[in-house]
Amino acid sequence: MWLSERAGAGGGAAYARARVGTVTIGGRNAAVLLGGEQRNLGILSPGGLQWRPGQDQQVLVLETDDGERYILGAADEGGSTLGEGELCLKCGETWLKIGADGSISAEGEVHVCGDVFLTGRLFLNGVEVQAGGSDD
């Protein structure tokens, strides 16, 4: 009861609200069409992930109770073959998919800086590659 009384204090509670809009200017200082165009919206992403919305993407915009607006994420663009429990990072035509079975698939160039450790068999164009060694 105390909470409901506190919410009613001051003439009514303020609530955040969310709406879906279309990105008109992509990038770090994105603009989104939400009835009128809203510019320089902040972008909120999960920790460790950086993302910039692209032009014409459908995005979810959160308006806080103090009037600030943030882009929270993009609508699923469809065409995905993701199964339950799977994850796919996609940028243009490049993607990285982590399957629920532990498999990792990628499309595009892969660059690795650092050591690569492989346990198991290695296949190149469908043919198993045998590890070579020196007889020294």
N, C-alpha and C positions, 0 to 999 in steps of 0.2 A: 504494500500500500504506500509506503514511503516513496518508492520509486515513481509510482504513478502521480503522487502529489508533487514531487520534484519536477517531473516532466511538464506538469501543468503550470508550474510557477513561472511568472514573467510573461504570461499571455500566450503560452504555447511553446512546444518544443520545436527546435530546428532539426531537420533531417537531411542527410545527404541523399542525393538522387543520382541515378545513372540513366544515360540515354545512348543509343547507337547513332553514330553519324558517319559521314564520309570524309576521308582525308583529302583536303584540297591542296595543301602544301606539305610534302613529306619531310622527314629528317628530324633533327634535334629540336627545332623550334616549330613543330608541326601546327598546322591549322586544320580545323575540322568544321564541316558544315552541320550545324545543329539548329535548324531554323534559320539563323544567321551564322556567319562565319566567326568562329572563335579562334583567335591566334595565340601563338606562344604557349601552348598547353604543355604542362609537365608530362613526363612519361614515367609510369611506375611499372617496374618489372620485378620478377622474382630475384632474390639475391644471387649474384654471380652471373646473371644473364643480362646482356645489353642488347637492346633492340631499338630500331628506329622505324616508325610507320612509313609506308610508301603511299604515294598519291593514289587515290581512288580505292584504298582499302576501307572496309567497313570496320570501325573501331568502337569500343565501349568507352565512354567518357563518364567519369565520376565527378559530380559537383559536390564539394564538401559544404558543410553547414555555414562556413565563413565565405563561400563564394569562389573558392579556388577550384580550378578544373584540371583533371589529370586523365591522360589516356591510360587505360588499364590493360588493353590487349586488343587483338584483331579477331574478327569473326572467322570461323573455319571456312576456308575457300573451297571446300569440297574436292572431289577427285582423289581423295586420299584413300589408300588401302590399309589404313591402320586398323589393327585388331585391338581388342580389349587389353588394356595394360601396356600398350606400346607407346613409344615416344618418337617424334620426328622433328628435327630441326631443319627448316627449309628457308632458302634464300635464293630467289630467282629459280633457276633450273637445278641448283645444287641442293642436295639433301643428305642428311645423316639420320638413319633410323636405328633405334634400339628396340629389338623385338622382346616380347614377353618371355621367349625361350632363351634369352641371353645372347642371341645373335646380334651382330652389328653390321649394317649395310650402308654403303655410301655411293653417291653419284657425283662425279666431279673429280678434280685433282685433289690429291692428298699430299700434304707436305708435313714432314715430321722433323722437328729440331730436338735433338737429344738421342739417347740410346733407345734401341728397339729390341725387346726381348720376346722371343717366340717360343712357345711350348706347344708342340703338336706338329702336324704336317703343314707344308706350304705348297699351295697350288698356284701356278702361273698360267693363265689362259686355259684352265681346266686340266693342266698336266701337273702331276706332282713333281716338285723340285727336290732333289736329294741334296743334303748339305755336303759340301765338299770340305776336305781337310788336307792338310799337308802331311806328308810322310816323314817329316823331319824329326 
